[in-house]
């Protein structure tokens, strides 16, 4: 076992080879001979194989498995498995294929003995009654036993920190909330299930069968025919262990799923199959959009109500300890995250602004996850009683929208307020207020306030207009520069009394130099600011 040792193998990707070096086994110098190696996965229900290795050449001490052994999972993610098995169960002894689970450690054991020809001929035929294990004919060297170990590689959909399972909207965006009439897709990133580097693969929601195998009882969802009406659902039977685990498969196509979406309030659930997004990606997305609610009759839905929590559950077929639950909250009135809308005045690119000048066009940006992916939100923003539509903001997330340019008769010194109201939930409102300032910068004086300060002060100026460039330099009494900042299109700069190296400055006076310009008019001044913590 000294031929470029490999200690880790991936299920479905890596063939497994075994080598033995034993000069005692070269008993016939004229002809190639054979030895037997026992390969075992001691993980409870896993595999055991007695494998024949061929001598590399005549009069050689090296024995090798010239054909790589297939490394397969005990449970087939496609849900097919062996004929007559429950779902995807495919463990078979004495077939010269290794079936195991991710994270398992397998050993290869070699014993320096010779086995009977009759028993050797019965190895690898899938009949465990024929020489499994083989009968020892004679011992070449007593107590000459050697071992080697290898581990099956593993990745976790949830490793305690990183979670690789997501809810998607119908545009394929990862989101955290849905309107009541929307539907839900599921995405799972699991490299363990990328077992074929040349084909897109599928994970069956019933990868261990739909009934009878007992692999995930009692904590999987059940399904009762008494709960299915001709068009709708009854709440006649409940889960025998816990009522919130699910008792009604809305598609009525089996029970005890391994991958499903569940509304625990009413017990409605739906099995989900996953399809790999591309060859070799390990990224799987559900092929069906599960309706949360519908305005049409006789449509299978999870029957959500405002405030419901929707769950999605996934268990890795090749690593049963990799078990993941994720949840979303259905917003009250259809909003995404309850009370989640946000409104602000911005420029044409969606950047927040402090003020407008009398010549500016006005833009309002709104973030509302309940409308993620929508083409437009009609009349949802009002300014002075006039309604304006919202469209998706280019380059932003799918839940962010912006108005077309709004031209108003702006008066210097006035302020305007924009209010957004969710059309599906009038209780979800948000607003922003902004001032109108002169387009030309005019500074009467600079100041810092509060002064002295404990936690934070703000450098600003008395006057009108917005500085296209506003800078502050702070010096100690020895003339050393301790902090500087330069911002654009602002009228104030905050400072927390920490220097440029991230260290808290001592109490006492500091000199600041301020400069503000609009590109034409420039104003500068010096002042003193006191730290008093």
Secondary structure, DSSP 8 states (H G I E B T S, - for coil): --SS---EE-TTT--B--EEE-GGG---TTS--EEEEEEEE-STT--EEEEEEEESSTT-SEEE-SS-B-EEESB-TTS--STTSSTTB---SSSS-EEE-TT-EEEEEEESEEE-HHHHHTTTSS-TTSSSS--EEEESSTT-EEEEEEEE----SB-SS-B-EEEE-TTS-B-S---TT-EEEEEEE-GGG---TTS--EE-TTTT-SSSS-SSTTTS----GGGEETTEE------SS-GGG--EETT-S-SS-SSEEEETTTTEEEE--EEESSTT--EEEESS-EES--SSTT-------TT-EEEEEEEETTEEEEEEEEEEE--GGG-SSTT--EEEEE-TTS-B-SEEETT--BEEEEE-GGGTT-SEEEEEEEETTEEEEEEE-TTS-TTEEE---B-----TT-EEEEEEEETTEEEEEEEEEEEEE-SS-EEEEEEEESSSBSS-EEEEEEEES-BSEEEEEEE-TTS-EEEEEEESSBSEEEE-SB-TTS-B--SEEEEEEEEEE-SS-EEEEEEEEEE--
